[in-house]
Amino acid sequence: MAQKPYDDHIKLLAKKWMQGTITPEEEVEFATWYNLFDDEAELVLSREFANDEEELQQRIFDTVNKRLMLKATTVHKFPLKRKLVAVAAVTVFFLIGWAVYKLIIGKDQPSDTPGEITVFNDILPGGNKGGLLLADGSYIALGKEQQDVVAVKGKGQFTQLDDGEIACSETESSNSNGYNTLTTPKGGQYRLRLPDGTRVWLNSASSIKFPTAFNKNRREVEVTGMVYFEVAKRASQPFIAKSRGMEVKVLGTHFCINTYDKDQVGKVSLIEGKVEVYNLSSNILKTLHPGQQADLAQNGNIVVQDSADLTSVVAWKDGFFDFEDSDLPSVMRQIEQWYDIEVIFEGAITREKFGGRISRNLPLSKILHLLKLNGIDFQMNGRRLLIK
């Protein structure tokens, strides 16, 4: 068969990609061509836009045609030793191509397509998994497939909704003497609605302890790990979240607490409203406004960042990894936690920075495929991932 002109070849790849018939090798070729341009922002999609398949397809075709008019060039091999932030377009492309587009629009291809990284007994992503320890000492395992109503006399009522969220409501005999605790394991996440209407998102390896009924003067909870709050407004009943040597006081707001890093007390990131962050060891108090992040150090100090990357902070809540400006250990910590694996580094660790946004709904083999494209050498043995 005669070789088609290059422009026609790229258009053919674009059509095959949208039809779901493109091979992994062709997908890399298409992404490589795409990366010859520096206008990757053209294809950053909003959530509502990604729901419209016809408009998405038209936009991609328009972008491909525009680039063909701007620059017809030969396809270069993708350089392996290249930091991901320098090839952010690849990640953006794959975000659209198979980390978002195929999941939202419903165009998944079989996982065993030739050329992809294969993992024996591929490890699936985390999901809705957790456990609820009730004030009376009983324990309820929570899972994706389970939809139960749990009524406990004197301890409140818990209802697991169709979307996986568990809602807690007070009963007439509820009192604030007892506490319930919701926990998530590695590879787990869960959503909770407290009796006051406050919504809570727990990332993996996290927990929230809350009373069976809130005190009339204050609403107080204790958390570990990474927890996001959308606090119901009650001017006469402030909401206080405690975690590892700090307190966050709010009236009604959206914020995230992160205590994963053992080298510091934690981080508090404010998305909406206003909060007071209190370091218990030093009695230092800071007030945060939207867009700010407080880093609480072990020495008692609080450092406030005025322009924190909040999109990255809450990406997990919306179902994404956000690796923007992250080093390899930071990237692997997220992967290790979500897939419940052990990551071991062998030898020197690259200082190069990563970037991009990837769905958390992918099996581990897909993530490893992206790492390999970016020159990361590894070996998988069971649930142990060796980075060479």
C-alpha positions in Angstrom: 0.0 0.0 0.0 1.4 3.4 -1.0 2.3 5.7 1.9 -0.3 8.5 2.3 0.7 12.1 2.6 1.6 13.0 6.2 -1.4 15.3 6.7 -3.8 12.5 5.7 -1.9 10.1 8.0 -2.4 12.3 11.0 -6.1 12.8 10.2 -6.5 9.0 9.9 -4.9 8.6 13.3 -7.3 11.2 14.7 -10.3 9.3 13.3 -9.1 6.0 14.5 -8.5 7.4 18.0 -12.1 8.8 18.2 -13.5 5.5 16.8 -11.6 3.5 19.4 -9.7 1.5 16.8 -6.2 3.1 17.3 -3.4 0.8 18.4 -1.2 1.7 21.4 1.7 2.4 18.9 -0.4 4.7 16.8 -1.7 6.4 19.9 1.9 7.2 21.0 2.7 8.4 17.5 -0.4 10.7 17.5 0.5 12.0 21.0 4.1 12.6 19.9 3.0 14.6 16.9 0.6 16.5 19.1 3.4 17.4 21.5 5.3 19.2 18.8 3.1 22.2 19.6 3.0 24.3 22.7 -0.7 25.0 22.8 -1.8 22.1 24.9 -4.2 24.4 26.9 -6.5 24.2 23.9 -7.7 20.8 25.0 -8.0 21.3 28.7 -11.7 20.3 29.3 -14.2 21.4 31.8 -16.4 18.7 33.3 -19.5 19.8 31.6 -17.7 20.0 28.2 -16.4 16.4 28.6 -20.0 15.2 28.8 -20.8 16.3 25.2 -19.2 13.7 22.9 -20.1 15.4 19.6 -18.7 18.8 20.7 -15.6 17.1 22.1 -14.9 15.3 18.8 -15.4 18.4 16.8 -13.0 20.4 19.0 -10.3 17.7 18.7 -10.7 17.6 14.9 -10.6 21.4 14.8 -7.4 21.4 16.8 -5.8 18.7 14.6 -6.6 20.6 11.4 -5.3 23.8 12.9 -2.0 22.2 13.8 -1.7 20.6 10.4 -2.0 24.0 8.8 0.5 25.5 11.2 3.2 22.8 11.0 3.5 19.7 8.8 6.6 17.9 10.1 8.0 14.4 10.4 7.2 12.4 13.4 10.0 12.2 16.0 10.6 9.3 18.4 9.4 10.1 21.9 12.5 10.8 24.0 12.4 8.5 27.0 14.5 10.5 29.4 12.3 13.5 29.5 10.5 15.0 32.4 6.7 14.8 32.3 6.2 18.5 32.9 8.1 19.1 29.6 5.6 16.8 27.8 2.5 17.9 29.6 0.7 17.7 26.3 1.2 13.9 26.3 -0.5 13.7 29.7 -3.3 16.1 28.6 -3.7 14.1 25.4 -3.9 10.8 27.3 -6.2 12.5 29.8 -8.6 13.2 27.0 -7.8 10.0 25.1 -8.2 7.3 27.6 -8.1 8.7 31.2 -11.2 10.8 30.8 -12.8 10.5 27.4 -13.2 6.8 27.3 -14.3 6.6 30.9 -16.9 9.4 30.7 -18.1 8.9 27.2 -17.9 5.1 27.5 -15.3 4.1 24.9 -13.1 1.8 26.9 -10.9 -0.5 24.9 -9.9 -4.0 26.2 -7.1 -3.8 28.7 -5.1 -6.4 26.9 -4.4 -4.5 23.7 -0.9 -5.2 22.2 1.9 -3.0 23.2 0.6 -1.9 26.6 2.3 -2.6 29.9 0.9 -5.8 31.3 0.8 -6.6 35.0 0.2 -10.2 36.0 -3.1 -10.1 38.0 -3.4 -6.4 37.2 -4.1 -4.3 40.3 -7.4 -2.4 40.1 -7.7 1.2 41.4 -9.1 1.9 44.8 -12.7 2.6 45.4 -15.4 3.1 48.0 -14.2 1.0 50.9 -14.3 1.7 54.6 -15.5 0.8 58.0 -17.8 2.4 60.5 -17.1 1.9 64.2 -20.2 2.8 66.2 -20.3 4.3 69.6 -21.6 1.0 71.1 -18.5 -0.8 69.9 -20.1 -2.5 66.9 -18.4 -2.4 63.5 -19.9 -2.2 60.0 -17.9 -2.9 56.9 -18.8 -0.5 54.1 -18.3 -1.2 50.4 -19.3 -0.2 46.9 -21.9 -2.9 46.5 -23.5 -2.6 49.9 -26.6 -0.4 50.4 -27.8 -0.8 53.9 -29.8 1.2 56.4 -28.2 0.9 59.9 -30.3 2.1 62.8 -28.7 2.1 66.2 -30.9 2.9 69.2 -29.5 6.0 70.9 -26.6 6.3 68.5 -28.1 7.8 65.4 -29.2 6.4 62.1 -26.9 5.7 59.1 -28.1 5.3 55.5 -25.9 4.3 52.6 -27.2 6.1 49.6 -27.2 4.8 46.0 -24.2 7.0 45.0 -22.1 5.4 47.9 -22.4 8.3 50.3 -23.3 7.4 53.9 -25.7 9.8 55.6 -25.9 10.1 59.4 -29.0 11.6 61.1 -29.8 12.0 64.8 -32.5 10.1 66.5 -34.6 11.4 69.3 -32.5 9.6 71.9 -29.1 10.6 70.4 -26.7 12.3 72.8 -23.2 13.7 72.5 -21.6 11.3 74.9 -20.7 8.7 72.3 -18.5 8.9 69.1 -18.7 7.1 65.8 -15.6 6.7 63.6 -15.5 6.3 59.8 -12.1 5.0 58.4 -10.8 4.2 55.0 -7.9 1.8 54.3 -5.2 2.2 51.6 -6.9 2.0 48.3 -10.2 3.2 49.8 -12.2 6.4 49.9 -15.6 7.4 51.3 -18.1 10.2 51.6 -20.1 11.1 54.7 -22.9 13.5 55.4 -23.0 14.5 59.1 -26.3 15.2 61.0 -25.9 19.0 60.4 -25.7 18.5 56.7 -21.9 19.0 56.5 -20.4 16.8 53.7 -17.1 15.1 54.2 -14.8 13.3 51.7 -12.2 10.9 53.1 -9.2 10.0 50.9 -7.4 6.7 51.4 -5.9 5.8 54.8 -8.0 8.5 56.5 -10.5 8.8 59.3 -13.1 11.0 61.0 -14.4 10.7 64.5 -17.7 12.5 65.2 -20.2 12.5 68.1 -23.5 10.8 67.9 -25.1 14.3 68.3 -23.4 17.6 68.1 -23.1 19.9 71.2 -25.5 22.9 71.0 -22.6 25.4 71.1 -20.1 23.7 68.8 -19.7 21.0 66.2 -16.4 19.1 66.8 -14.8 16.3 64.8 -11.3 14.7 64.7 -9.6 13.6 61.5 -6.5 11.9 60.2 -5.0 11.5 56.7 -6.6 13.7 54.1 -10.2 14.9 54.5 -12.2 17.5 52.5 -15.1 19.4 54.1 -18.1 21.3 52.8 -19.4 22.7 56.1 -23.0 23.6 56.6 -23.5 27.1 57.8 -24.6 27.6 61.4 -23.6 31.0 62.7 -24.3 30.1 66.4 -22.6 26.7 66.2 -19.0 26.9 64.9 -17.5 23.8 63.3 -14.1 22.7 64.6 -11.9 20.0 63.0 -9.0 18.7 65.1 -6.1 16.8 63.7 -2.6 16.0 65.1 -1.9 19.1 67.1 -4.0 21.6 65.2 -7.5 22.9 65.2 -9.5 24.5 62.3 -12.5 26.6 63.3 -15.1 27.6 60.7 -18.7 28.7 60.5 -19.5 27.5 57.0 -16.8 26.9 54.3 -15.0 24.4 52.0 -11.5 23.3 53.1 -9.1 20.4 53.1 -7.0 19.0 55.9 -3.9 16.9 54.9 -1.8 15.2 57.6 -0.2 12.6 55.4 3.3 14.1 55.7 4.9 12.9 59.0 7.5 15.6 58.9 5.0 18.3 59.6 1.8 18.7 61.6 -0.3 19.2 58.5 -1.7 21.4 55.8 -5.0 23.3 55.7 -6.2 24.5 52.3 -9.1 26.9 52.0 -11.4 26.8 48.9 -14.3 28.9 50.1 -15.2 31.0 53.1 -12.9 31.7 56.0 -11.2 29.6 58.7 -9.0 30.0 61.7 -6.0 27.6 62.0 -4.6 27.0 65.4 -1.3 25.3 66.2 -1.8 23.8 69.7 1.9 23.4 70.4 2.8 27.1 69.9 -0.6 28.8 70.4 -0.1 30.5 67.0 -3.4 31.4 65.3 -3.7 32.3 61.6 -6.8 33.3 59.6 -7.1 31.9 56.0 -8.9 33.4 53.1 -9.9 31.6 49.9 -6.9 30.4 47.9 -4.6 30.3 50.8 -2.9 27.3 52.4 -1.4 27.0 55.9 1.6 24.7 56.4 1.9 23.8 60.1 5.5 22.8 61.1 6.6 20.6 63.9 8.3 23.6 65.6 5.0 25.3 66.1 5.2 27.7 63.2 2.5 28.3 60.6 3.5 29.4 57.1 0.6 30.8 54.9 0.9 30.5 51.1 -1.2 33.1 49.4 -1.7 31.4 46.0 -1.8 27.7 46.6 -2.7 25.3 43.8 -6.1 24.3 45.1 -7.0 22.4 41.9 -4.2 20.0 42.7 -5.1 19.9 46.4 -8.7 18.7 45.8 -8.1 16.7 42.5 -8.5 13.4 44.4 -12.0 14.3 45.5 -13.0 14.7 41.9 -11.4 11.4 40.9 -7.9 12.5 39.6 -4.3 12.4 40.3 -2.7 15.8 39.8 1.0 15.6 39.4 1.7 19.2 38.6 5.2 20.3 39.6 5.6 17.0 41.6 8.8 15.1 42.0 8.9 11.3 41.4 8.6 10.4 45.1 5.5 12.6 45.4 4.0 10.9 42.4 4.7 7.5 43.7 3.3 8.2 47.1 -0.1 9.0 45.5 0.1 5.8 43.4 1.3 3.7 46.4 -1.6 4.9 48.6 -4.4 4.6 46.0 -3.4 1.1 44.7 -2.3 -0.2 48.1 1.1 -1.3 46.8 4.6 -0.9 48.2 7.0 1.3 46.2 10.8 0.9 46.6 13.4 3.1 45.0 16.6 1.5 43.9 19.6 3.8 43.3 19.5 7.6 42.6 16.1 9.2 42.3 15.6 11.6 39.4 15.1 15.3 40.3 13.0 15.9 37.2 9.5 17.3 37.8 6.2 15.8 36.6 3.0 17.4 35.5 -0.4 16.5 34.3 -3.7 15.2 35.5 -4.8 11.5 35.3 -7.9 9.6 36.2 -7.8 7.6 39.4 -10.1 5.0 37.9 -7.4 3.4 35.7 -5.9 0.0 36.6 -2.3 0.1 37.6 -1.0 -1.2 34.3 -2.3 2.0 32.6 -0.4 4.2 35.1 2.8 2.1 34.6 2.4 2.5 30.9 2.5 6.3 31.3 5.6 6.0 33.5 7.3 3.9 31.0 6.6 6.4 28.2 8.4 9.0 30.4 11.5 7.0 30.9 10.8 5.5 34.3 12.2 2.0 34.6 10.5 -0.4 37.0 9.8 -3.9 38.0 6.5 -5.2 39.4 6.5 -8.2 41.7 3.1 -8.9 43.3 2.2 -5.7 45.1 5.7 -4.5 45.3 6.9 -1.9 42.7 10.6 -1.4 42.3 11.7 1.9 40.7 15.1 1.4 39.1 
